[in-house]
């Protein structure tokens, strides 16, 4: 098998009409042969909502190859991938174990929306196997975790979770958005399903919203059939843009790994900074595990300043290069306060319990020269 940086260029490239770059298949529908439709049934009818235009198929092949999966399914956003997967696999009365401190949208989906359908969720410490066993119920079906949690960059005991699920007959589902397949490929570690918000590092250019779920063919068929009915397919033009953006993911993420580590080290030594959350720092509680599991520590970090919210507001008003905006994984460095963006859907009490203070700042390191970013942060903190 070729290496990651080669696969990302050559997998899923059908060279249609000899085109080296896949064209945009901006067609909602395709010629229909009733004989082949009779064989494949509704879900094989070629139609953009059924995620099977040539653009979808090629990109799904590429994404499966990147994660070492049998199959991949594109969705219209990361949240569409998460919600469709959970709705496809869970029934009323089922129970989910989920790591504490997930992305706000996922947290809220679990505690509000799925509960309305009779699906219960218990949040557990991703590092405490005793708590998993204690929280487990007869109808626990699935364990949901993030490879690196957003925004505190916790690294759960991922091999332990895989083992717990395997022995207990649970499905293991991981959101690998922050780690990226450049740094970590969860299916190789034994996870059943891996989800990405492709909006972030996989596309990398802050110009589209997309998601993907990858895993075994049988599970992916169930999830595709659910997606076909829910309707959260990826638009053909976004398929094209994502296909283009993804080709540089290895280069981008390796640069972001290096820059974020340098910035995290600079910030951790700065007297105005109270705490930096970054798994690449020796001070991070799961640094050793991150080092053992990941090829790099990613481009996202979060921090708290000595002066709290007042200090954060001053920093944000002074920075020249960091763009104040939610989201992450793009070429430009973005800074945001999770309490007001990614985790605004949680109640203040929920955020407080998870350690997401109003003064927490999250930085998504882009592709600028890291020295310029450090100089900008230094002047903003001075
Ligand atoms: N998962 C993680 C870890 C995220 O950070 C986000 C968004 O920030 C999502 C999922 C949702 O992705 P999307 O905005 O593409 O729906």
Boltz pocket constraint, residues with backbone or C-beta under 6 A from the ligand:
constraints:
  - pocket:
      binder: B
      contacts: [[A, 77], [A, 78], [A, 79], [A, 80], [A, 103], [A, 105], [A, 146], [A, 148], [A, 150], [A, 175], [A, 177], [A, 178], [A, 196], [A, 197], [A, 198], [A, 199], [A, 200], [A, 209], [A, 210], [A, 211], [A, 327], [A, 342]]
      max_distance: 6.0
